[in-house]
């Protein structure tokens, strides 16, 4: 059994089918060296902090006490 089939069977993850177009996905590489994986993840984390999505959401107003009291 391939690792793709195991992921699908155990975790219900289907990496053989594209989420967007539902077409087949072609695997072009498999990174197994822990040092290379760590380098890639560090690069992605550093890049994530430069994006606007890393910013916290805008603040909200404090709750208004008594606004919904109908007693």
KAQUIZI-V35537 format. One line per field, one symbol per residue. psi: psi as a letter, one per 30 degrees, with the letter a starting at -180 (. if undefined). burial: I if it has 16 or more other ideal C-beta (glycine too) atoms within 10 Angstrom, else O. Layout:
psi: ???
burial: ???
//
This chain:
psi: klfeeeeeeeghjjgfkkeefglkkkkfljjfjeeeeeeeeeeeeeeefflfffklllllllkjkfegjg.
burial: OOOOOOOIOOOOOOOOOOOOOOOOOOOOOOOOOOOOOOOOOOOOOOOOOOOOOOOOOOOOOOOOOOOOOOO
//
